[in-house]
Amino acid sequence: MPKDVLIDCDVGIDDALAIMFALGSSELRIRAITSVCGNAEVEKTSKNALKVLEAFDVRHIPVARGHSQPLRRELYTAGYVHGSDGLGDSNLPEPTLKLDPRHAVDLILHEARQGGLHLICLGPLTNLASALVRSPQLAKELEDVTIMAGAFGLTPYGFGNVTPVSEFNVYVDPEAAKIVFNSGLKLTVVALDVTTDPSATLTRDRYQKIAAYPSRGARFLERISQNVIESWGSFSLHDPMAVAYLVDPTLLTVEEFPVDVETEGVISRGQTIADRRPWREVVEFKGRANIAIAVDGPRFLTTFEERAIRNL
């Protein structure tokens, strides 16, 4: 039986590829998608979710717009990576699909109450934190939550991409991340520690081979990621790796740690901390999470290519 998932995301390039990955994987059934501000303003990320579904003639999945601002911060976006439209300046046509009239938080709570829901969060955690504040029992209603967030320093690649210690999704809304980490959710975190592993990176050579494949997935990949590949020379598949954990958990090695998020610092704003000490005398962290500490990069890339490119 496929796992029922709801994908909460700030649809930029890698979020779009993650949705494609989920659409092409028989192990998953997408019950809904919710949008949040992050890579771009929520108006853009909401439209982008519709654009992805429309590109693959998927019309039955509801998409609901979520928060337009972090809980307490001014919005910080990533147009320098994802382009002015959030999808690599691909200038895709306006979607004909319409948004669900419900707010993302309402949709998350509704779907969780139906039971059997696995939540995947690929952007700032504003929607999930708001849902937990409104309904603390959500932590018990969800099967589990997998998030792409953080940089824990558990591998040589676990450093920040906004500050030296802070990953983008957590940096945008650290207060929301702190609520989520301390909520008691059954939480798995796929962080920069594994998503930036060179063995799992989409290089220019592999990108060119994938883009040449005769499929809608390949054409869509090329259209939205061409500028990033040309500018950066390679591309880390951050959000698809979180989806990969739901598709095949053996692709990642995870280990449980006490966790928390720094909200008071300047340079350390949004730092995610895993307590690796064998003692807990000074600071006792309330939260716990399974954190990915290793990835089978070649097998991950092959799985992504099979599902997101060859199956669509």
Sequence and secondary structure as in RCSB ss.txt:
>XXXX:A:sequence
MPKDVLIDCDVGIDDALAIMFALGSSELRIRAITSVCGNAEVEKTSKNALKVLEAFDVRHIPVARGHSQPLRREL
YTAGYVHGSDGLGDSNLPEPTLKLDPRHAVDLILHEARQGGLHLICLGPLTNLASALVRSPQLAKELEDVTIMAG
AFGLTPYGFGNVTPVSEFNVYVDPEAAKIVFNSGLKLTVVALDVTTDPSATLTRDRYQKIAAYPSRGARFLERIS
QNVIESWGSFSLHDPMAVAYLVDPTLLTVEEFPVDVETEGVISRGQTIADRRPWREVVEFKGRANIAIAVDGPRF
LTTFEERAIRNL
>XXXX:A:secstr
  EEEEEEE  SHHHHHHHHHHHT TTEEEEEEEE SSSS HHHHHHHHHHHHHHTT  SS EEE  SS SSS  
   HHHH TTSSTT      SS  BSS HHHHHHHHHHTS EEEEE S SHHHHHHHHH TTHHHHSSEEEEE  
  SSSTT   SSBTTB HHHHH HHHHHHHHTS   EEEE HHHHT GGGEEEHHHHHHHHTSSSHHHHHHHHHH
HHHHHHHSEEE HHHHHHHHHH GGGEEEEEEEEEE  S STTTTBEEE   S  SS   SEEEEEEEEE HHHH
HHHHIIIIII  
